[in-house]
Amino acid sequence: MSELEENRLLDSEFQTISSEPLTGRLNLETDLGTIDLLVNKEAAEFLISVLLEFLAEGAGEDAPKFTVHTEQ
């Protein structure tokens, strides 16, 4: 991989460690190896919100194919 190429996400998986408090391990397989993260509820909610913002930027064939409903 050259210095100009981005580190791509190849696969991901999670393992729940505890349901109370909610904690788990997020494994991200990349071109450069595995990134192993310990996450809690707050970190997971933050990741989801950032990814939803990213997906909302999609247009045409890359437009999101789902909707998110939130309670007010």
Secondary structure, DSSP 8 states (H G I E B T S, - for coil): --TTS---EEEEEEEEEEETTEEEEEEEEETTEEEEEEEEHHHHHHHHHHHHHHHHT--GGGS-S-------
